[in-house]
Amino acid sequence: MQQEEKLGYLKMALYVFGVIFIVGVPVMMMWVWPSGWGWTPPQPEYEQMIMGIYMTLGVFLLRAAKDPMANASLIWFTIWSSLVHAGIMLAQAMVDETEQANLLGDIPALFLVAFVLWYFMPRKARA
């Protein structure tokens, strides 16, 4: 895949993930699948905090989609913070059976975000 083609897919992924972070995460946590995207038992204060963080990140990912290379550090932050967040949640879900629904919910979603953004980052931004 050519670098220009990858950049086009990266722009699309940034836009899609931006919208998902702004709209999808709150919808999944509050209405669609709270056990796979939130805390058990529910902890509204933490859930509001994480929704606020991801909605803010979503706005910046939408902005980064216009010029990904000028926003490479934000993209790398999204990749690495998604890996760390998913890794910590994975460890917690392995030892706390009340969090095991996350194994099919937000944990694989965050690993997917990290992988897709990493895969489409142009090589010169990986160095």
C-alpha positions as CSV (number, residue, x, y, z in Angstrom):
1,M,0.0,0.0,0.0
2,Q,1.4,3.4,-1.0
3,Q,2.0,6.0,1.6
4,E,-0.5,8.4,0.1
5,E,-3.1,5.7,0.2
6,K,-2.3,5.0,3.8
7,L,-2.6,8.6,4.6
8,G,-6.1,8.7,3.1
9,Y,-7.1,5.7,5.2
10,L,-5.6,7.3,8.2
11,K,-7.6,10.5,7.7
12,M,-10.8,8.3,7.4
13,A,-9.9,6.3,10.5
14,L,-9.2,9.5,12.5
15,Y,-12.6,10.9,11.4
16,V,-14.4,7.6,12.3
17,F,-12.7,7.2,15.6
18,G,-13.3,10.8,16.4
19,V,-17.0,10.5,15.9
20,I,-17.1,7.2,17.8
21,F,-15.3,8.8,20.8
22,I,-17.7,11.7,20.8
23,V,-20.9,9.9,20.2
24,G,-20.3,6.1,20.4
25,V,-18.5,5.8,23.7
26,P,-21.2,7.6,25.7
27,V,-24.0,5.7,23.9
28,M,-22.4,2.4,24.5
29,M,-21.6,3.2,28.2
30,M,-25.0,4.6,29.0
31,W,-27.6,2.8,26.9
32,V,-26.5,0.1,24.5
33,W,-24.1,-2.1,26.5
34,P,-23.2,-0.7,29.9
35,S,-21.6,-3.9,31.2
36,G,-19.2,-4.1,28.3
37,W,-18.3,-0.4,28.3
38,G,-18.7,0.8,31.9
39,W,-17.9,-0.2,35.4
40,T,-19.7,-2.9,37.4
41,P,-21.2,-1.8,39.6
42,P,-21.9,1.5,37.8
43,Q,-19.8,4.4,39.0
44,P,-21.3,7.5,37.4
45,E,-18.5,9.9,38.5
46,Y,-15.8,7.8,36.8
47,E,-17.9,7.1,33.8
48,Q,-18.6,10.8,33.3
49,M,-14.9,11.5,33.6
50,I,-13.9,8.9,31.0
51,M,-16.7,10.0,28.6
52,G,-15.4,13.6,28.9
53,I,-11.9,12.6,28.2
54,Y,-12.8,10.5,25.2
55,M,-15.2,13.1,23.8
56,T,-12.4,15.7,24.1
57,L,-10.0,13.3,22.4
58,G,-12.6,12.7,19.7
59,V,-12.8,16.4,18.9
60,F,-9.0,16.6,18.5
61,L,-9.0,13.5,16.3
62,L,-11.5,15.1,14.0
63,R,-9.2,18.1,13.8
64,A,-6.2,15.9,13.2
65,A,-7.9,14.2,10.3
66,K,-7.4,17.4,8.3
67,D,-3.6,17.1,8.5
68,P,-2.5,13.9,10.2
69,M,1.2,14.5,9.8
70,A,1.0,17.9,11.6
71,N,-0.7,16.0,14.4
72,A,1.5,12.9,14.6
73,S,2.1,13.3,18.3
74,L,-1.7,13.3,19.1
75,I,-2.1,10.2,16.9
76,W,0.8,8.5,18.7
77,F,-0.7,9.5,22.1
78,T,-4.0,7.9,21.0
79,I,-2.2,4.7,19.9
80,W,-0.1,4.4,23.1
81,S,-2.8,5.5,25.5
82,S,-5.3,3.1,23.9
83,L,-2.8,0.2,24.3
84,V,-2.1,1.1,28.0
85,H,-5.8,1.6,28.8
86,A,-6.8,-1.7,27.1
87,G,-3.8,-3.5,28.7
88,I,-4.8,-2.3,32.2
89,M,-8.4,-3.2,31.7
90,L,-7.5,-6.6,30.3
91,A,-5.5,-7.3,33.4
92,Q,-8.3,-6.2,35.6
93,A,-10.9,-8.2,33.7
94,M,-8.8,-11.3,34.1
95,V,-8.9,-11.1,37.9
96,D,-12.3,-9.5,38.5
97,E,-15.2,-11.5,37.1
98,T,-17.5,-8.5,37.3
99,E,-15.4,-6.8,34.6
100,Q,-15.3,-9.7,32.2
101,A,-17.9,-8.3,29.8
102,N,-15.3,-5.7,28.9
103,L,-13.3,-8.6,27.3
104,L,-15.8,-8.4,24.5
105,G,-16.5,-4.6,24.7
106,D,-14.2,-1.7,25.2
107,I,-11.0,-3.8,25.6
108,P,-10.9,-5.1,22.0
109,A,-12.2,-1.8,20.7
110,L,-9.2,0.1,22.2
111,F,-6.8,-2.5,20.8
112,L,-8.5,-2.0,17.4
113,V,-8.1,1.8,17.6
114,A,-4.4,1.4,18.4
115,F,-3.7,-1.1,15.7
116,V,-5.6,0.7,12.9
117,L,-4.0,4.1,13.7
118,W,-0.5,2.4,13.9
119,Y,-1.0,0.5,10.7
120,F,-2.0,3.6,8.7
121,M,0.6,5.9,10.1
122,P,3.0,6.7,7.3
123,R,6.5,5.1,7.8
124,K,8.2,8.5,8.2
125,A,6.0,9.2,11.2
126,R,6.9,5.8,12.8
127,A,10.6,6.5,13.0
